[in-house]
Amino acid sequence: LSASPPVVLLLLSLLGLAAAGKLLVVPVDGSHWLSMREVLDILGQRGHEVVVVAPEVTMRIKPSKNFVMKMYSVPYTEEDLKKEFQAFFHFSFEQGSFLERFVKAYQGIKRITDFGVSSCEHLLQNKELIRYLEESKFDAVLTDPVLLCGAILAKHLSLPAVYFLRGIPCGLDFHATQCPRPPSYVPRGFTQLTDHMAFLQRVKNLLHDIPDIFLCDFVFEPYSKLGSEFLQRDVTVQDLLRQASVWLLRSDFVLEYPRPLMPNIIPIGGVNCAHKELSQ
């Protein structure tokens, strides 16, 4: 307390350096990245060392002065990626019966999933990059678990995993965190139901889980196979998801339906909104 102001300032500066960490980030391209990038920019500005691992071919993930980019090659082009995403988004606005829309959704999601699985496979096979990650002594992994490559790396490196997500299909986040999800009270996504449902609405809500069984099987099971081969031991999708130390949930109950939360699930709705003062 009796030290001069310059000495106090120096000590505080050293304390800030000691508090900084080294973060490995495995993002998901597209709109998922736009939310995560804002967080990474702030972490970089606060003195944390942030390393982002991404494929060479992306739509949105670009270098920044606030983090280090480590890229790896993939067997597809940017044109291939854009074409498939545009086709999928175009389908989202088409009309048709439930069966027609389900078949188209299945086909579109399958093609997009193939890009993610291929990208993850080439990352895990990149021995030079994996060696760099092993030697870099990271403190934690930040990833979006809608693609499970970051979760596989977190398990391989024995690092705490922080999941930054808008949501996972099929309620896998509920299952992984052992969070209650009774169909009588928790409405499923895209049903337009609320937490106050009549009997027939509850039946509809229950039936809405059936297609998810087929969707999640082909979307996530390839990562179980990749993880088992890379880690050289059997791992399931739930093994990869339940290792998370913290789930940062990008949702806001002003716009969302109510749902139970476990202690390590933290809602951070609004983090992806522009923080600009509105005009008069």
Disulfide bonds with the S-S distance in Angstrom:
Cys120-Cys149 2.18
Cys170-Cys216 1.60
